[in-house]
Amino acid sequence: MRTNIIRIGNSQGIRIPKVLLEQSRVGTEVDVEVEDGMIVIRSASRPRDGWTEKFRLMAEQGDDKLVDEGVQTEWDKDEWEW
């Protein structure tokens, strides 16, 4: 599909037809980068994708314990209220 680059304020952009957005399943937030001289548009990555599964595996392996014991200060003993 061929399209034109258009002016959008001080920038430029393209209009992406709805059918292409539907076929690519790109959401409303995207990552844009240049790879090998091409502009690549991808659905925005979600930094915490897969964490639920990773936490489940950690718990199964017993690897979800604190690394060190908590250290209690005098302030913690005297001043802190739960």
N, C-alpha and C positions, 0 to 999 in steps of 0.2 A: 504494500500500500504506500503510495507516495503522498506526502503532505508538505506544507510550507511552514517555514519558521516565521513566527509573528512577533511583533513588539508587544511586550507586557510591561508597562511602566518603563523603568530604566533597563529592564532585562529583555530577553527574548525567550520564546518557548514554542511548543507545538501543542496542537489539540490532539488528544488521543481518542479515537472513536470508542464509543461504549462497547462495541462488540470485542475490540482488542482487550479492553480492560477486563471484560467478563471471561474471555478465553484464557488470559494470563493469570487471573485471580489476584491481580495487584489491588491492594487496599487503598485507603486514602493517604497513607503515609508511606513514602518510598525512600530507598537509598539510591543515590545516583553517583556513578563513578565512571572513569574512563579506563578502558581495558583495550590494549592493542589498537589505539586510535579510534575506538568506538565508544559511544555513550551508552552505558548499560543502566537500565532502570530495574530495580528489584523491590519486592515487598520489603518494607523495613524489618530489619532483624529485631527480634525480641530477646534482650540479653538474658532473660531468665527461662527461656524455653528449655524444657527437659529437666528442670530442677526437681520437680516432683518425683520423677523416676529415679534420678540420682540419689535423692534423699532416701527413697524406699530401699535402694540397693545398699546404701551405707548402713541403714538400720538392720537389714538382713545380715550384714557382715559384722555387725557390732562396731562399726567404725563411726558411730555418731556420738561418741562420748567427748567430754571436754578434754582438751589437751593438758591443761594444768588446773590445779585446784584454785578456787577463788581465794584471794588474799583479803582479809578483813583488816581495815585500819581502825585506829581509835575513833575516828570520826564516824565510821560505819557502826561501831558498837554503841557510841553515845548519842549520836545525832540522828541517824537514819530512822525513819518511821515507815512501816509498811502499811 
